[in-house]
Amino acid sequence: MPDAGIMNLADWIATTSLSHAIGMRLWAIPTIQSVHIMSLAIVLASAVVVDLRILGLMSSDQSLSAMARRYFPGVWIALIFATISGLLLLIAEPVRSLPTWEFQGKMASLLAVVIITVTFQRTIAARAAEWDAAPALPAVARLAAVVSIALWIVIIFGGRWIAYHAG
């Protein structure tokens, strides 16, 4: 049974004029979902490319710092669009999404992967010369890259499972 506070919040959001405005237009939710999915695809692809480079499974002929400079801006710009479109989807259908374990797991995973990505970006910038020259990156960095990929998978599946949750 969902938490009463979360259900009250979802019910309140559902009564707002923005929720009604989005829900009443047949094109709104599919359009917002399309932007959300495309944004997440850009975030996922950009982040996973860097993760695979950290693991030494991709583009080992290129420096990690150069790849990070190339791909991290895509992560942050697309994440802004994914966040805005995700909030609009949540506002449009709060009772369907907010109380579900799928949504809550997706948000917890997103928070964790954003923390990992920020940490990677700062660490790569601070240790660029050392990490670019290293034959293999530290085990903790490789582990964090694996966790990052796993979290992105959880985020994608969590988003899909929200649609099938009986809420």
C-alpha positions as CSV (number, residue, x, y, z in Angstrom):
1,M,0.0,0.0,0.0
2,P,1.5,3.4,-1.0
3,D,2.4,5.9,1.7
4,A,-0.6,8.2,2.5
5,G,1.5,11.3,2.2
6,I,2.7,10.4,-1.3
7,M,-0.9,9.6,-2.3
8,N,-2.1,12.9,-0.9
9,L,0.6,14.7,-2.9
10,A,-0.3,12.8,-6.1
11,D,-4.0,13.6,-5.6
12,W,-3.2,17.2,-5.1
13,I,-1.0,17.4,-8.2
14,A,-3.7,15.8,-10.2
15,T,-6.1,18.7,-9.3
16,T,-3.8,21.4,-10.6
17,S,-4.6,23.3,-13.8
18,L,-1.3,22.2,-15.4
19,S,-2.1,18.5,-14.8
20,H,-5.6,19.0,-16.4
21,A,-4.1,21.1,-19.3
22,I,-1.6,18.4,-20.2
23,G,-4.1,15.5,-19.7
24,M,-6.8,17.1,-21.8
25,R,-4.7,17.4,-25.0
26,L,-4.4,14.2,-26.9
27,W,-1.0,15.1,-28.3
28,A,0.6,16.3,-25.1
29,I,1.6,13.1,-23.3
30,P,2.9,11.3,-26.5
31,T,4.9,14.4,-27.4
32,I,6.4,14.8,-23.9
33,Q,7.1,11.1,-23.7
34,S,9.0,11.3,-27.1
35,V,11.1,14.2,-25.8
36,H,11.7,12.3,-22.5
37,I,12.8,9.1,-24.3
38,M,15.0,10.8,-26.8
39,S,16.7,12.9,-24.0
40,L,17.2,9.7,-21.9
41,A,18.7,8.0,-25.0
42,I,21.3,10.8,-25.4
43,V,22.1,10.8,-21.6
44,L,22.4,7.0,-21.6
45,A,24.5,6.8,-24.7
46,S,26.9,9.6,-23.6
47,A,27.3,8.3,-20.1
48,V,27.8,4.7,-21.2
49,V,30.4,5.7,-23.8
50,V,32.5,7.2,-21.0
51,D,31.8,4.3,-18.7
52,L,33.0,1.8,-21.3
53,R,36.1,3.9,-21.8
54,I,36.8,3.8,-18.1
55,L,36.4,0.0,-18.2
56,G,38.9,-0.1,-21.1
57,L,36.3,-1.7,-23.4
58,M,36.0,1.2,-25.9
59,S,38.2,3.8,-27.6
60,S,41.3,3.0,-25.5
61,D,43.3,4.9,-28.2
62,Q,41.6,8.1,-27.0
63,S,42.3,9.9,-23.8
64,L,39.7,9.6,-21.1
65,S,39.8,13.3,-20.5
66,A,39.1,14.1,-24.2
67,M,36.2,11.6,-24.2
68,A,34.8,13.2,-21.0
69,R,35.0,16.7,-22.5
70,R,33.2,15.4,-25.6
71,Y,30.4,13.4,-24.0
72,F,29.7,14.9,-20.6
73,P,28.1,18.1,-22.0
74,G,25.6,15.9,-23.8
75,V,24.8,14.2,-20.5
76,W,24.0,17.4,-18.8
77,I,22.1,19.2,-21.6
78,A,20.0,16.1,-22.3
79,L,19.4,15.5,-18.6
80,I,17.9,19.0,-18.4
81,F,15.4,18.1,-21.1
82,A,14.7,14.7,-19.6
83,T,14.1,16.3,-16.2
84,I,11.7,18.9,-17.6
85,S,9.8,16.3,-19.7
86,G,9.8,13.9,-16.8
87,L,8.3,16.5,-14.5
88,L,5.6,17.3,-17.0
89,L,4.8,13.6,-17.3
90,L,4.6,13.3,-13.5
91,I,2.3,16.3,-13.3
92,A,0.1,14.9,-16.1
93,E,-0.3,11.5,-14.4
94,P,0.8,11.8,-10.7
95,V,-1.5,9.1,-9.3
96,R,-0.2,6.6,-11.9
97,S,3.5,7.3,-11.3
98,L,4.4,8.9,-8.0
99,P,3.3,6.2,-5.5
100,T,4.8,3.3,-7.5
101,W,8.0,1.5,-6.4
102,E,9.1,1.7,-10.1
103,F,9.0,5.5,-10.1
104,Q,10.7,5.7,-6.7
105,G,13.4,3.2,-7.7
106,K,13.9,5.1,-10.9
107,M,14.4,8.4,-9.0
108,A,16.7,6.8,-6.4
109,S,18.8,5.3,-9.2
110,L,18.8,8.6,-11.1
111,L,20.1,10.4,-8.0
112,A,22.8,7.8,-7.5
113,V,24.0,7.9,-11.1
114,V,24.0,11.7,-11.2
115,I,26.3,11.6,-8.1
116,I,28.6,9.0,-9.8
117,T,28.7,11.1,-13.0
118,V,29.5,14.3,-11.2
119,T,32.2,12.5,-9.3
120,F,33.6,11.0,-12.5
121,Q,33.6,14.4,-14.2
122,R,35.4,16.1,-11.3
123,T,37.9,13.2,-10.8
124,I,38.7,13.0,-14.5
125,A,39.4,16.7,-14.7
126,A,41.5,16.6,-11.6
127,R,43.5,13.6,-12.6
128,A,43.5,13.9,-16.3
129,A,47.3,13.5,-16.8
130,E,47.5,10.6,-14.5
131,W,44.4,8.7,-15.7
132,D,45.1,9.4,-19.4
133,A,48.6,7.9,-19.1
134,A,47.5,4.9,-16.9
135,P,47.2,1.5,-18.7
136,A,44.2,0.7,-16.5
137,L,42.2,3.0,-14.3
138,P,41.8,2.3,-10.5
139,A,39.5,-0.6,-9.6
140,V,37.2,1.8,-7.7
141,A,36.7,3.8,-11.0
142,R,36.0,0.6,-13.0
143,L,33.5,-0.6,-10.3
144,A,31.8,2.8,-10.4
145,A,31.5,2.6,-14.2
146,V,29.9,-0.9,-13.9
147,V,27.5,0.5,-11.2
148,S,26.7,3.5,-13.4
149,I,25.8,1.2,-16.4
150,A,23.7,-1.0,-14.0
151,L,21.8,2.1,-12.7
152,W,21.1,3.3,-16.2
153,I,19.6,-0.1,-17.0
154,V,17.4,0.2,-13.8
155,I,16.3,3.7,-14.8
156,I,15.3,2.5,-18.3
157,F,13.4,-0.5,-17.0
158,G,11.9,1.5,-14.2
159,G,10.5,3.9,-16.7
160,R,9.0,1.2,-18.8
161,W,7.5,-0.6,-15.8
162,I,5.7,2.5,-14.6
163,A,3.5,2.2,-17.7
164,Y,2.5,-1.3,-16.7
165,H,1.9,-0.7,-13.0
166,A,-1.7,-1.1,-11.9
167,G,-2.0,2.3,-10.2
